[in-house]
Every structure is written in C-alpha cells, then in structure tokens.
Amino acid sequence: MIEPLRLRFDVNCSPTEAFTLWTTRTALWWPASHTLSGTRGTAIIFEPGANGRIYERSPSGYEKDWGAVLHWEPPNRLVYTWYIFSDPEDATEVEVNFRANPDGATTVAIEHRGWDAFDDGAHRRDQNQIGWQGLVAPYTRACNSS
C-alpha cells in the first residue's frame, strides 16, 4: 500500500476564513505555475456542493477541469477528486480539514490519497509532494494576511 500524502500546518485565521480562501479566493494564492495555462490572472473555481466542478479559467476564456467536489462541509471539511495534470479516470482524492485552535489559529490537515490505483503510484505521490510544498507557503501567507 502506498501511504497517502499527509500535510498539517497552522494558519492565522479562522476555519471559515481558511475554507473560504481555499475554495472561493483560490486565485489569490495559487501560483500560475501550478495551472495548466500557466497564465497570471487565471481564475480557479470550486463550484460549491457535492458534484461541483473544480476548474481553471484563463483570462482568454480557456477552461480546463481539475476535479470534482465530493463533500462540501464549510467551514470544516472539503473532499474532492483531483486530476489537474491528467485525465479524470486518473483522479486521486484530496481531503482538507480545517480545525479551530484555542489561540484563534486554524490547523489545516490535507490527505491526498489513491496512489495504489496506478502502476507508477509511488512516483505520482512523490511528484505531488513537491507540488503541495509549492502551495502551502503561498496559502499560509494569504491566510496570515487576511
């Protein structure tokens, strides 16, 4: 079994702010280098609710699906399929939990799973580990400045 990727970090905002920043203000922190178009100003859209699309829309109108929402439980939990740089049949699953801390901060816990479905699952997991590291810092900065 290939272990899921697990990341845990704290941000200086409430769970509601952290969830909102993740799902509706994503373009504020998501780097253009982590989009398919690679274009600054690309919108990242999470359609609220189960079965909502996750996709990018470039300033020129180019759209590409990245995944689909499985569970939408603001402000505590979000689960979605993820296939940003592959086909929908190659989707993995991402779960993000937002938990309030007594000090007013929020712990964000990410579990990215489903690597066993692929012959090269360990390689895909390693590549996604690198990708997530490039997202945590800008997300944390955005939360800390909200």
N, C-alpha and C positions, 0 to 999 in steps of 0.2 A: 504494500500500500504506500502510495506517495502522500506524505503528510500535507495538509493544507498549509498555505501561507498564512501566517498569523502576525498581525501588527497591532500594537497597542501604544497609544500616546495620549497626552493630555493637551487640551486647548483651553484658552482663557475666554470662554463664552459659555452660555447656557446650552443645554441639549437642543432647545428649539432653534437657537441661532446656528448651532453646528449643523443640524439637519437641514435647515433652510439653505445655508451656504453650500452644502454638499449637493443639494437637489435642484435649487432654483437660481442660485447665483454662481454656478459652477464655472462659468467663463471668467469670473474674477480671479480665479486661482489656477485653473487648469492650463498648463503650458501649451502653446501652439505646437510644440514639437511632439506632443502626445496626442495629436489629432491626425486624421487621415489626410486632410487638406494641407496641413502644415501652415495655415494662414492665420495671421493675427486677426482678431475680431470674430473668430469663429464662435458661434453660439453652441453651447452644449445643453441639450434639453432632456430632462427627465419628465415624462408625462406622468402626472400623479395617479396613483391607484394601481391595483393589480392589472397586468396586461398592458400597462403604459409603455410606450416606446422610449428608448434611450438612443439619442442620435445627435449628430453634429450637423450644423448648417453654416456653411461658409458665407462670407459677405456677398459672394456672387450667386448664392442660392443653392449651391451644391449640398445635397443631403446624403448622409450615409448612416444606417443603423449601426449601433454599437451593442445593443442588448435589449432586454425587456424586463420590466418590473414584475417581480413575483409577489412580494409583500411590501406594502407601503403603510408603515405604522408610525407616523410622526408623533412626537419627536424622538422616539426611542430606537426604531429598527427599520432597516431597509434591506431587502434581498432582491438581487437581480441576476439575470443571465448576462454573460459578458463575452463578446466576440469581436472587439473593436478592430483587430487586425487579421481577422479570419472570417469564416463562414458561420452562419447561425448553427449549423449542425456540429460545429466545433466549439460550442459555448461551454464556458465554465460557469461557476456560480460564485457570487460575491455577497457576503452578508456584512453589513455595517451596523454596529450598535453604538448608541450614544447614551452614556450614563452620567448623571449629575454627581459631582463630588461635593462633600460638605463645604469646601472652600470656594464654591462658586464656579470652579472649572468643570470641564466635561472630559471624561475618558472616552476616546473613540477606539473601538475594537473592530478590526477588519479580519474576516476569514475568507480567503479565496480558495475554493476547493473544486474538485472534479478532475484532477490531473490523471487519475487512473484510466480514464476513457481513451487516452492517447498512447500510441507506441512511444512517442517522444515526450511523454508527460513530465519527466524529471527536467528535461531541457526547457520545456514551456514554463514550468514552475520557476526555474532559475531566471529566465528572461523576465517574467512578471515580477519577481522580487526586485530586479533592477528598476523596472518601470514604476513600481509602487514607491520606491525610495525617491524617485523624481517627483512624486505627487505629494508626499507627506509634508515636506518642508513648505511649499507654497500654500498648501491648505492651512497648515498651522499658523503661518504668518497672517493669512487672511482672517482667520478666526480671532487671532490675538489683536487685530486692529479693528475688529467690528464693534 
